[in-house]
Amino acid sequence: MSMWLAKWKARESRGRGGRAAAMTAVDMREIAAGSDGGDERHSAVESHAVVIAGGGPTGLMLAAELALAGVDVAIVERRESQALAGSRAGGLHARTLELLDQRGIVERFLAEGQIAQVVGFAGATLDLGGIPTRHPYSLGLWQNHIERILAGWVGELGVRVYRGRELAGFVQDAAGVDIALFDGTTLRAQYLVGCDGGRSAVRKAAGIDFAGWEATASHLIAEVEMAQTPAFGTHRSAFGVHSFGRTEYEIRDGQVVYAEHGPIRLMLTEPQVAKGEPSLEDLRATLIAVCGTDYGVHSPAWISRFSDATRQAAAYRERRVLLAGDAAHVHAPDGGQGLQLGLQDAANLGWKLAQVVNGISPDNLLDSYQAERHPVAARVLRTTMASVALRRADERTTALREVVAELLEAQEPRQRLAAQLSGLDIRYELGEGHSLLGRRMPDLELSVDGEAVRTYALLHEARPVVLNFGAVGALAIADPVGRVRLVDARYDGAWELPVVGEVAAPSAVLVRPDGYVAWVGEGSEAGLAEALALWFGGRDGG
């Protein structure tokens, strides 16, 4: 190891608990001059328009969005392969399934997952039936499978992945970012995006504050073998909530049916808040404290620890460095919303960053990323904190949880909370106007040139679309860069939105690449030119 790398590792190690030391131009010169060996990768600087730190679900989704727009994007991933030892996330929600559907890949996930028409909140089960969406359900699918499918898609799009590499630091200038990796490689990019998790080195080195609340509970999660079989399902004790089940299962008539044999996946609430990497002895001790026996636990495939620590980045952008996914927000996994947030962050950021890189839009378009996504994550943080509070085992909290469960038996609050937990009620603040404005475009069965076409099929290429529901050829658009697609369509059915209900039929809509409506025509073209200029009109705004 070179002297520079030894020095940087020491600095980075000291910074893991707080803000990482920022790299300087001197550091960059040292890495160029002092890297190990004669491997040519240490001496040549490789350039990409965008470099993404982290090849988990968020990083993969962002890379795909950028690649669809023709951007030269690369991922830096410390794992040697996409294989994932351990998987906290266990599914996809309705809004995320819509997102994957609009890119034409949702069937890949549906083919491997288990459909459940429910979401959960603090022990209450909320039925998604009756909510207007093509996917009124959650999909049970472990994160290792989600990553594998996403990685396959990203591979088809030709994205470069630097595997077995880890970001050491970076230096920004007016034109881009110089990025140093621990193996001595230096990359140059116009933009760097940190999708590197809750302990994000990118966020720390960028000096972005990560304020929030410390953990009040910690949990062990593991995949193990057991000599005795515990009672499967969710249980409560004086310490909190615990669950047991096999990794292989099916959902039949809304019920989870576990395989008769195979590894057991478990989650335990620890008696006291703990930190650090857990051991098999930690797991045994917690099982005995919680259940009175360790069930002869042995042969763990993996053991992990998580907590309800709740934090959000003060800024999602620091000049040419951006954050997405857990790098921007962490919270308790209640409701399985973390992975969904990350994928949706990527969908929101991807097309905007692509337009800036491709010279279509000015740099300030990126400011709308935080303006739209920060409030969404803040609400999820609030909801998960409430869920954690309701999970406590004392008698007063139990009484409160029972009252909340009774209130959620009523249709209106049940559907409202179910839509919120599944992301179906998201609305970006794009101004006053029609109820569609700022909300996701419904996936309607349209008639285009006499052929049946679903709305989401028009979004597979991640391009903006103007849908004209008036007379054919009656609508014209100013699109000097040729990015916006104009489609004359017919639709005679009802327009219905989650939570909102039925709304008036528009005469036309402008749909962004992420599927959200940026303009609604109500019998005229008023405001369309301005909306096109704002979102897709080119650097000169014309």
MOSUL-V224533 format. One record per backbone hydrogen bond with DSSP energy under -1.0 kcal/mol. CO is the residue of the C=O (numbers start at 1). NH is the residue of the N-H. Records with the same first field share a line. If there is no record, write none. Layout:
CO=NH / NH
//
This chain:
2=6
3=7
4=8
5=9
6=10
7=11
8=12
9=13
10=14
11=15
13=16
15=18
24=28
25=29
26=30
27=31
28=32
29=33
30=34
39=42
40=43 / 44
46=188
49=190 / 191
50=74
51=193
52=76
53=195
56=60
57=61
58=62
59=63
60=64
61=65
62=66
63=67
64=68
66=71
67=70
71=73
72=49 / 50
73=160
74=52
75=162
76=54
77=164 / 165
79=164
84=86
89=143
90=141
92=139
93=97
94=98
95=99
96=100
97=101
98=102
100=105
101=104
105=108
106=110
107=111
109=112 / 113
114=140
116=138
117=128
119=126
121=124
124=121
126=119
128=131
131=133
135=137
138=116
139=92
140=114
142=145 / 146
143=147
144=148
145=149
146=150
147=151
148=152
149=153
150=154
151=155
152=156
153=157
154=159
155=158
160=75
161=163
162=77
166=182
169=180
171=178
176=173
177=189
178=171
179=187
180=168 / 169
181=184
185=181
186=46
187=179
188=48
189=177
191=51
192=322
193=53
194=324
197=200
200=204
201=205
202=206
203=208
204=207
209=314
211=312
213=310
217=308
218=270
219=306
220=268
221=304
222=266
223=301 / 302
224=264
225=298
233=244
235=242
240=237
242=235
243=267
244=233
245=265
248=259
250=257
252=255
255=252
257=250
263=247
264=224
265=245
266=222
267=243
268=220
279=283
280=284
281=285
282=286
283=287
284=288
285=289
286=290
287=291
288=292
294=297
295=227 / 228
298=225
302=223
304=221
306=219
310=213
311=330
316=323
318=321
320=192
321=318
322=194
324=327
325=328 / 329
328=313
330=311
333=336
337=341
338=342
339=343
340=344
341=345
342=346
343=347
344=348
345=349
346=350
349=353
350=354
351=355
352=356
353=357
354=358
355=360 / 361
356=359
362=365
363=366
364=367
365=368
366=369
367=371
368=372
369=373
370=374
373=377
374=378
375=379
376=380
377=381
378=382
379=383
380=384
381=385
382=386
383=387
384=388
385=389
386=390
394=398
395=399
396=400
397=401
398=402
399=403
400=404
401=405
402=406
403=407
404=408
406=409
407=410
410=414
411=415
412=416
413=417
414=418
415=419
416=420
417=421
418=422
419=424 / 425
420=423
422=95
423=426
428=430
434=437
436=439
438=428
439=517
442=444
444=446 / 455
446=453
447=490
448=451
451=448
453=446
455=458
456=459
459=462
464=485
465=511
466=487
467=509
468=489
471=474
479=482
485=466
487=468
490=447
495=503
497=501
498=500
501=497
507=469
508=521
509=467
510=518
511=465
512=515
515=441
516=512
517=438
519=510
521=507
525=528
527=531
528=532
529=533
530=534
531=535
532=536
538=541
//
